[in-house]
């Protein structure tokens, strides 16, 4: 399965993920992760994060978001390239 992002793993174990605004909406699927993650938005505009049973929220540059382990979530694409730093906590 091809991932809808490019990923670089850093020496501290965190990940930098880059999403292209041209990604097909169908590739940004609902999913859940095995560990809690802290998401830091490094760059991007118009992108949204939707958690299970919640309305989508803006992913704002410079802000951090927590996604609890095994919580369904998805990203909704925006207008520009989205760059996230993801750290498992």
Backbone as CSV, one residue per row, in Angstrom:
resi,resn,N_x,N_y,N_z,CA_x,CA_y,CA_z,C_x,C_y,C_z
1,UNK,0.824,-1.177,0.000,0.000,0.000,0.000,0.878,1.254,0.000
2,UNK,0.630,2.157,-0.895,1.387,3.393,-0.996,0.822,4.405,-0.003
3,UNK,1.682,5.037,0.749,1.268,6.032,1.742,1.014,7.378,1.054
4,UNK,0.079,8.183,1.580,-0.245,9.476,0.966,0.704,10.601,1.403
5,UNK,1.892,10.247,1.877,2.856,11.228,2.367,4.265,10.711,2.145
6,UNK,5.224,11.629,2.222,6.635,11.273,2.260,7.046,11.345,3.719
7,UNK,7.919,10.424,4.140,8.292,10.380,5.553,9.788,10.290,5.731
8,UNK,10.274,11.050,6.719,11.667,10.979,7.106,11.688,10.704,8.608
9,UNK,12.443,9.686,9.025,12.559,9.350,10.444,13.837,10.003,10.982
10,UNK,13.693,10.761,12.051,14.820,11.480,12.636,15.538,10.622,13.664
11,UNK,16.731,11.036,14.040,17.559,10.258,14.972,16.904,10.054,16.338
12,UNK,16.001,10.949,16.731,15.329,10.808,18.030,14.066,9.941,17.945
13,UNK,13.795,9.396,16.765,12.638,8.528,16.581,11.391,9.250,16.112
14,UNK,11.415,10.578,16.134,10.251,11.314,15.618,10.260,11.257,14.085
15,UNK,9.135,11.631,13.503,8.975,11.544,12.054,8.559,12.891,11.491
16,UNK,9.060,13.185,10.313,8.600,14.337,9.560,7.796,13.771,8.395
17,UNK,6.529,14.166,8.318,5.671,13.716,7.220,5.248,14.922,6.387
18,UNK,5.337,14.752,5.078,4.983,15.808,4.142,3.849,15.322,3.263
19,UNK,2.740,16.076,3.269,1.560,15.767,2.472,1.434,16.796,1.361
20,UNK,1.280,16.323,0.136,1.090,17.192,-1.023,-0.387,17.579,-1.113
21,UNK,-0.699,18.841,-1.410,-2.107,19.230,-1.523,-2.816,18.591,-2.714
22,UNK,-2.067,17.949,-3.594,-2.669,17.271,-4.748,-3.028,15.820,-4.444
23,UNK,-2.792,15.377,-3.199,-3.105,14.002,-2.819,-4.603,13.758,-3.046
24,UNK,-4.928,12.567,-3.493,-6.327,12.185,-3.706,-7.021,12.065,-2.348
25,UNK,-8.203,12.669,-2.223,-8.961,12.608,-0.966,-9.142,11.178,-0.463
26,UNK,-9.308,10.247,-1.370,-9.555,8.853,-0.998,-8.348,8.190,-0.340
27,UNK,-7.172,8.796,-0.470,-5.980,8.249,0.165,-5.875,8.648,1.637
28,UNK,-6.603,9.678,2.040,-6.569,10.164,3.425,-7.702,9.495,4.201
29,UNK,-7.452,8.273,4.609,-8.497,7.425,5.182,-8.520,7.488,6.710
30,UNK,-9.678,7.121,7.269,-9.794,6.959,8.719,-8.860,5.835,9.137
31,UNK,-8.136,6.044,10.211,-7.238,5.007,10.729,-6.973,5.266,12.206
32,UNK,-6.271,4.344,12.826,-5.860,4.526,14.220,-4.448,4.001,14.378
33,UNK,-3.752,4.517,15.372,-2.356,4.174,15.611,-2.228,3.441,16.942
34,UNK,-1.196,2.636,17.053,-1.006,1.811,18.245,-0.482,2.588,19.451
35,UNK,0.060,3.790,19.220,0.596,4.595,20.315,0.029,6.010,20.225
36,UNK,-0.031,6.680,21.384,-0.424,8.086,21.404,0.633,8.897,20.666
37,UNK,0.175,9.879,19.893,1.089,10.700,19.102,0.852,12.179,19.349
38,UNK,1.946,12.912,19.352,1.908,14.372,19.414,2.255,14.866,18.012
39,UNK,1.369,15.680,17.450,1.528,16.193,16.085,1.845,17.680,16.167
40,UNK,2.970,18.091,15.616,3.340,19.506,15.541,3.260,19.935,14.084
41,UNK,2.482,20.966,13.816,2.322,21.459,12.449,3.454,22.440,12.168
42,UNK,4.335,22.066,11.260,5.480,22.894,10.916,5.135,23.859,9.777
43,UNK,4.249,23.397,8.883,3.894,24.210,7.716,2.590,23.691,7.145
44,UNK,1.789,24.579,6.561,0.568,24.162,5.885,-0.609,25.062,6.214
45,UNK,-1.547,25.138,5.271,-2.758,25.926,5.512,-3.963,25.212,4.913
46,UNK,-5.085,25.354,5.593,-6.338,24.783,5.116,-6.554,23.321,5.471
47,UNK,-5.581,22.670,6.071,-5.700,21.261,6.438,-6.498,21.132,7.734
48,UNK,-7.191,19.991,7.873,-8.018,19.734,9.044,-7.672,18.377,9.644
49,UNK,-7.893,18.253,10.941,-7.773,16.985,11.654,-9.156,16.651,12.182
50,UNK,-9.613,15.435,11.904,-10.896,15.002,12.434,-10.693,13.757,13.280
51,UNK,-11.106,13.856,14.549,-11.069,12.731,15.468,-12.437,12.062,15.469
52,UNK,-12.471,10.805,15.854,-13.706,10.022,15.877,-14.809,10.741,16.651
53,UNK,-15.986,10.834,16.039,-17.176,11.447,16.642,-16.996,12.926,16.985
54,UNK,-16.089,13.612,16.274,-15.866,15.045,16.500,-15.883,15.765,15.145
55,UNK,-16.175,17.046,15.196,-16.089,17.867,14.000,-14.624,18.123,13.668
56,UNK,-14.290,18.318,12.384,-12.899,18.622,12.017,-12.432,19.930,12.649
57,UNK,-11.138,19.983,12.982,-10.529,21.206,13.510,-9.369,21.605,12.596
58,UNK,-9.096,22.904,12.557,-7.991,23.413,11.747,-6.664,22.932,12.297
59,UNK,-5.776,22.518,11.398,-4.393,22.242,11.760,-3.637,23.543,11.536
60,UNK,-3.285,24.221,12.603,-2.676,25.537,12.521,-1.163,25.451,12.653
61,UNK,-0.485,26.147,11.774,0.970,26.185,11.787,1.464,26.656,13.151
62,UNK,2.432,25.914,13.709,2.987,26.262,15.008,2.249,25.659,16.190
63,UNK,1.133,24.987,15.945,0.351,24.386,17.028,0.615,22.882,17.111
64,UNK,0.294,22.317,18.282,0.462,20.883,18.532,-0.889,20.260,18.856
65,UNK,-1.025,18.992,18.506,-2.268,18.248,18.719,-1.900,16.863,19.216
66,UNK,-2.736,16.301,20.084,-2.511,14.955,20.591,-3.585,14.031,20.040
67,UNK,-3.141,12.885,19.547,-4.055,11.833,19.080,-3.793,10.622,19.966
68,UNK,-4.793,10.230,20.725,-4.639,9.115,21.648,-4.535,7.786,20.910
69,UNK,-3.831,6.838,21.529,-3.673,5.528,20.907,-5.039,4.904,20.631
70,UNK,-5.139,4.257,19.491,-6.328,3.539,19.027,-7.545,4.445,18.811
71,UNK,-7.345,5.749,18.700,-8.433,6.682,18.410,-8.512,6.883,16.891
72,UNK,-9.678,6.600,16.323,-9.845,6.804,14.891,-9.699,8.283,14.571
73,UNK,-8.998,8.565,13.468,-8.806,9.935,13.030,-8.449,9.960,11.549
74,UNK,-8.528,11.154,10.974,-8.121,11.345,9.585,-7.699,12.795,9.392
75,UNK,-6.968,13.002,8.307,-6.557,14.342,7.877,-7.407,14.688,6.656
76,UNK,-7.853,15.927,6.594,-8.605,16.418,5.436,-7.717,17.446,4.746
77,UNK,-7.527,17.279,3.444,-6.516,18.070,2.753,-6.848,19.546,2.661
78,UNK,-5.758,20.309,2.559,-5.853,21.755,2.508,-5.300,22.324,1.218
79,UNK,-4.806,23.565,1.321,-4.430,24.344,0.143,-2.949,24.288,-0.214
80,UNK,-2.110,23.970,0.748,-0.670,24.002,0.511,-0.051,22.718,1.058
81,UNK,1.241,22.581,0.883,1.952,21.428,1.431,1.835,21.438,2.953
82,UNK,1.537,20.269,3.525,1.451,20.115,4.984,2.680,19.361,5.461
83,UNK,3.382,19.929,6.437,4.547,19.257,7.029,4.298,19.108,8.519
84,UNK,4.334,17.864,8.983,4.078,17.534,10.384,5.307,16.883,11.005
85,UNK,5.541,17.178,12.272,6.510,16.406,13.063,5.683,15.580,14.022
86,UNK,5.898,14.276,13.992,5.106,13.329,14.788,6.026,12.657,15.796
87,UNK,5.616,12.734,17.064,6.374,12.108,18.143,5.445,11.172,18.903
88,UNK,5.882,9.944,19.114,5.098,9.006,19.909,5.370,9.309,21.382
89,UNK,4.279,9.348,22.174,4.425,9.663,23.597,3.928,8.527,24.459
